[in-house]
Every structure is written in C-alpha cells, then in structure tokens.
Amino acid sequence: MIRVLVIDDHPMIRAGLTATIDPEPDMTVVASAATGQEGVELYRLHRPDVTLMDLKMPGMGGVEAIRGIRSEFPSAKIVVLSTYQGDEDIYRALDAGAVTYLLKDTLAEKMPGVIRDVAGGGRPIPPDVTRKLTDRMFQPALTNREVEVIQLLALGMRNKEVAAELHISEETAQGHVKNILAKLSVHDRTEAVAVAVRRGIVHLD
C-alpha cells in the first residue's frame, strides 16, 4: 500500500485529491495538512511514501516545507502540485528537492499513475516542465539582491524608495535596476515586473 500525505491550504483540493487517491486499491491518504509547518510535522509522524505539496500556503510556503522535510528525511519523495507555471517556480521547487512538478489543472486522471511512478523511484517530469527548465538554463539568473529589488519594483517603488528600504545608496539601487532590465531583456520597469511575474520570480498575489 502506497501511503500518501497531502499538503494544501484549500480544503476542496485536499478533498479532491483524497477522493482521487483513496479508491485506488494500492494507495491511501494517511493524512492531510493545510499549512507547510503542519505538513512537516505530519511527515515526521507518518513517514509517507509520497507527499503531494502545494507551493502557495500561509506562513511556511511549499518550497520552505520541502527543504524542511528533505533536511530531516533526504529520501522523501515530494510531488509539487501548483497553479504557478513560471520557470523560476519550477526551478525553486525542484532545487529544494521535489521529485517532479505538476500543474493542478492537469491532475485528475494522471495522479494515481504519477504516485505509483514516484513511489517506485521514478521522476515523471512533464514535457512542458522540462521545456521551461531548459529555457531557464539559458536565462541570466538574478542575484538575491536583484530579486529583492524587483519585488520592490513590483510594489511600485522608485529608486529612492528601494534604496531606503534596502539601506543602500540610490546609485546602487539604480545599478541593480539597470542589471535587472538587461538580464530580463526588457526596456523599462513595467516590462521587468511583467516578465518577473510571468516567470515566477515574484508574485503579486
């Protein structure tokens, strides 16, 4: 019997996944959690064969929860289920230790097969996810500071406000903005924010 842990802050998603998994003769949902922290605690308690993990949750998010679980249990098999489609979201999840990354709108009929594959040691990464990861390989990566800057630009801050928020000079802030525009291949802040949101570098929700 494949034992599955579901971690998602939406009750309907948790219920839907349980309704999909439990009728299968070779698998069962042993527990479900609404937050990343609760998910880490339930993982310790149940030691499931496969964990289904959302990315966006209140408090501890999915990437942080993946790192938390994998730091204690390096062999943990975690499948990310998310509405986020950006290459940066995918990269962060897999870099944290997830086995694969699936979009929530493509799940129902595929989920039991994915769980069996992952439980058996497979890494069933969908073609669209592979393509986005490949695309990311050829994109210049933003530094941690540049990510902080683009997050502030997404809030509508100007260079002076960014500088004050990050305790840097306005000239340094301007330099970071210039680097961001070059790396994202855009001409202005509005385009930069749009690209960063599309790729999952920042989230506005």
Protein Blocks (a to p, Z undefined) as FASTA:
>chain_A
ZZdddddfbfklmmmmmmmmmmpmkbccfbdcfbfklmmmmmmmnopabdcddfbdghja
fklmmmmmmmmmmmbccddddfbfbfklmmmmmmnopabdcdfklmmmmmmmmmmmmmno
pacdcfklmmmmmmmmmpccddfklmmmmmmmmnopafklmmmmnopafklmmmmmmmmm
mmnopabfklmmmmmmmnomacfZZ
